[in-house]
Amino acid sequence: MSGAEGTEVPKTTEEQPVTSSAMFSMFGGGAKKEKKDDDEDRGDVSGSNKAQREAAAAAAAAGGDDDDQVPESEDVHFEPVIRLTEKVEVKTNEEAEEQTFKMRAKLFRFVRETSEWKERGTGDVRLLKHKENGKTRLVMRRDKTLKVCANHYVLSDMRLSPNVGSDRSWVWNTAADVSEGEAEAMTLAIRFANSDNANQFKDAFIKAQIENGAPAEASGDVDDDDEEEAKEDSKDEAKKEEKQEVPAEAAKDA
């Protein structure tokens, strides 16, 4: 036996790549498992049969819940403790009067303590004539709040005087304005948007004076001399107030 023959050549074995499904399954490989559909297991693949089964299951569930449902109670009617059937009528003390004049304007009052004009409010000045006694009074309410800012009878001894430097405002004195609740002597000035409106107010004011006639006496015991003296004082006061002018800041359009 020779040396060549005695030496055994080792057999080389070729390494085969690992093809196990476990390794490829990590990357989405490997043998796919067959997915069985529930419909195939039941032997029907149509969608209508599936819908019918779902409807039947829902009906069965609803039927089983009938025992758990509480029967609806009957409608209960409650009677109110207080019945608001009476309509409350709001009175303005103007129900027995008819309106003879209405115009938008701005009203001022002269304050003697400070010798200046104070604005009373902006709104509609009206002349209201009583249906029974025929007396006419001047009433003015503020916008929005409707609070009375002027309320007095139009007497024959009142005199409208044009305000200094203005053809659309008038000044007059009243001995008994009750807009604040109690009768109070006031010197008032009213200003309109233009001279035409101011002249219309003057005409209506004079007409009301004529219709009202002479001022009625408060009682039969009033002395004629005292009444004449009061009129003279009122005239003197009116002459003094005519010289007062409405301030510039109050001279805006009504």
For each residue, the residues with C-beta under 8 A, 3 or more apart:
1: 5 6
2: 5 6
3: 6 7
4: 7
5: 1 2
6: 1 2 3
7: 3 4
8:
9:
10:
11:
12:
13:
14:
15:
16: 19
17:
18: 23
19: 16 23 24
20: 23 24
21: 24 25 29 30 31
22: 25 26 30
23: 18 19 20 26 29
24: 19 20 21 27 28 29 30
25: 21 22 28 29 30
26: 22 23
27: 24
28: 24 25
29: 21 23 24 25
30: 21 22 24 25
31: 21
32:
33:
34:
35:
36: 40 41
37: 40 41 45
38: 41 42
39: 42 44 45 49 50
40: 36 37 43 45
41: 36 37 38
42: 38 39
43: 40
44: 39 49 50
45: 37 39 40
46: 49 50
47: 50 51
48: 51 52
49: 39 44 46 52 53
50: 39 44 46 47 53 54
51: 47 48 54 55
52: 48 49 55 56
53: 49 50 56 57
54: 50 51 57 58
55: 51 52 58 59
56: 52 53 59 60
57: 53 54 60 61
58: 54 55 61 62
59: 55 56 62 63
60: 56 57 63 64
61: 57 58 64 65
62: 58 59 65 66
63: 59 60 66
64: 60 61 67
65: 61 62 68 69
66: 62 63 69
67: 64
68: 65
69: 65 66
70:
71:
72:
73: 76
74:
75:
76: 73
77:
78:
79:
80: 83
81:
82:
83: 80
84:
85:
86:
87:
88:
89:
90:
91: 95
92: 95
93:
94: 97 128 139
95: 91 92
96: 130 131 132
97: 94 128 129 130 131 137
98: 128 129 131
99: 102 126 127 128 129
100: 127 128 129 136 204 207 208
101: 125 126 127 200 201 204 208
102: 99 124 125 126 127
103: 124 125 192 197 200 201
104: 122 123 124 125 192 193 254
105: 122 123 124 125 140 190 191 192 193 197 201 254
106: 119 121 122 190 191 250 254
107: 119 120 121 122 123 125 140 149 150 188 189 190
108: 117 118 119 120 188 189 190 191 246 250
109: 117 118 120 186 187 188 189
110: 116 117 118 186 187 188 189 241 244
111: 114 115 116 117 118
112: 115 187
113:
114: 111
115: 111 112 244
116: 110 111 247
117: 108 109 110 111 189 244 246 247 250
118: 108 109 110 111
119: 106 107 108 122 250
120: 107 108 109 140 149 150 188
121: 106 107 140 141 142 143 147 149
122: 104 105 106 107 119 142 143 254
123: 104 105 107 140 141 142 143 149
124: 102 103 104 105 140 141
125: 101 102 103 104 105 107 138 139 140 150 190 201
126: 99 101 102 138 139 140
127: 99 100 101 102 136 137 138 139 154 204 205 208
128: 94 97 98 99 100 136 137 139
129: 97 98 99 100 134 135 136 208 211
130: 96 97 133 134 135 136 137
131: 96 97 98
132: 96
133: 130
134: 129 130 211 212
135: 129 130 153 212
136: 100 127 128 129 130 153 154 208 211 212
137: 97 127 128 130 151 152 153 154
138: 125 126 127 150 151 152 153 154 205 208
139: 94 125 126 127 128 148 150 151
140: 105 107 120 121 123 124 125 126 148 149 150 151
141: 121 123 124 146 147 148 149
142: 121 122 123 145 146 147 149
143: 121 122 123 146
144:
145: 142
146: 141 142 143
147: 121 141 142
148: 139 140 141 151 179
149: 107 120 121 123 140 141 142 179
150: 107 120 125 138 139 140 177 179 188
151: 137 138 139 140 148 177 178 179
152: 137 138 174 176 177 178 179
153: 135 136 137 138 176 212 215
154: 127 136 137 138 158 205 208 209 212
155: 158 174 175 209 212 215
156: 209 210 212 213 214 215
157: 215 231 234
158: 154 155 172 173 174 205 209
159: 172 173 238
160: 170 171 172 202 205 206
161: 170 171 172 238 242
162: 166 167 169 170 171
163: 166 169 170 171 189 191 245 246
164: 242 243 244 245
165: 245
166: 162 163 169 191 246 251
167: 162 195 198
168: 191 192 193 194 195 197 198
169: 162 163 166 189 190 191 192 198 246
170: 160 161 162 163 189 190 198 201 202
171: 160 161 162 163 187 188 189 241 242 244
172: 158 159 160 161 187 188 238
173: 158 159 185 186 187 188 234 237 238 241
174: 152 155 158 177 185 186 188
175: 155 183 185 234
176: 152 153 183 184 185
177: 150 151 152 174 180 183 184 185 186 188
178: 151 152 181 182 183 184
179: 148 149 150 151 152
180: 177 184
181: 178
182: 178
183: 175 176 177 178
184: 176 177 178 180
185: 173 174 175 176 177
186: 109 110 173 174 177
187: 109 110 112 171 172 173 237 241
188: 107 108 109 110 120 150 171 172 173 174 177
189: 107 108 109 110 117 163 169 170 171 246
190: 105 106 107 108 125 169 170 201
191: 105 106 108 163 166 168 169 198 246 250 251 254
192: 103 104 105 168 169 195 197 198 201 254
193: 104 105 168 197 253 254
194: 168 197 198
195: 167 168 192 198 199
196: 199 200
197: 103 105 168 192 193 194 200 201
198: 167 168 169 170 191 192 194 195 201 202
199: 195 196 202 203
200: 101 103 196 197 203 204
201: 101 103 105 125 170 190 192 197 198 204 205
202: 160 170 198 199 205 206
203: 199 200 206 207
204: 100 101 127 200 201 207 208
205: 127 138 154 158 160 201 202 208 209
206: 160 202 203 209 210
207: 100 203 204 210 211
208: 100 101 127 129 136 138 154 204 205 211 212
209: 154 155 156 158 205 206 212
210: 156 206 207 213
211: 129 134 136 207 208
212: 134 135 136 153 154 155 156 208 209 215
213: 156 210
214: 156
215: 153 155 156 157 212
216:
217: 220 222 227
218: 222
219: 222
220: 217
221:
222: 217 218 219 226 227
223: 226 227
224: 227 228
225: 228 229
226: 222 223 229 230
227: 217 222 223 224 230 231
228: 224 225 231 232
229: 225 226 232 233
230: 226 227 233 234
231: 157 227 228 234 235
232: 228 229 235 236
233: 229 230 236 237
234: 157 173 175 230 231 237 238
235: 231 232 238 239
236: 232 233 239 240
237: 173 187 233 234 240 241
238: 159 161 172 173 234 235 241 242
239: 235 236 242 243
240: 236 237 243 244
241: 110 171 173 187 237 238 244
242: 161 164 171 238 239
243: 164 239 240
244: 110 115 117 164 171 240 241
245: 163 164 165
246: 108 117 163 166 169 189 191 250 251
247: 116 117 250 251
248: 251
249: 252
250: 106 108 117 119 191 246 247
251: 166 191 246 247 248
252: 249
253: 193
254: 104 105 106 122 191 192 193
